[in-house]
Amino acid sequence: MNALGWSTREAAGRRDWPSRYAAYVSTMHALAGEFGVTAEWLEWLLFDLNGQVRAETS
């Protein structure tokens, strides 16, 4: 997700790991719902791509 400019620290608004992880999990579930897939599948995809993604800009 860092390759897309997303950061757990910014999403959580805090530095502690539990808050950052909770923000990550929440975001994965929200994105998965938007794409109609499971959060687990989306996470697998991101790890499979190994950061080789880029954000599209208009």
N, C-alpha and C positions, 0 to 999 in steps of 0.2 A: 504494500500500500504506500510505502515511502516513495516508490517510483512514480506514483500518481500525485505526489505532493501532500499526502495525508500523514499526519503524525498523531500517535497516541497521546503524546504530551499536550498538544494543542486541543485535541478532541476532549480529553479529560479535564483540561484546565488545571491540572495538578501534576506533580512530578512522581508521586508514589506509584509503585508498580500495580497494586490492586486496583486503583482507580483507572490507570491506563489500560489494564487488561479488560476491565469492565466496559470501557469505552470501545475497545476493539471488538469485543463480542457483540455488543449492542449494535455497532455499525455493520458488522458482518451480517447479522440477522436482518437489519433494515434493508441493506443492499440486496440480499438474497430474495427478500420479499418483492422488491421492485423488479428483479429479473426473473422471478418465478422459479427459483432453484432453492436448494437447501443451503444453509450457511456452511455446512460441512463440505458440500461440493464446491462452493465458491472458495473456501479456504484451500481446499486441495488444488484448485485451478491456479490460485495465486502462487502457491508454493511450487507447483509444477512449472509455472512460467519463470520462476526464480528471478523475479524482478525485471524480466524482459517485457515490460509493458510501457505504454506511453499514453499520456492523456491527450485526447483530441481537443483541439480548441477551434472555436468558430470565428 
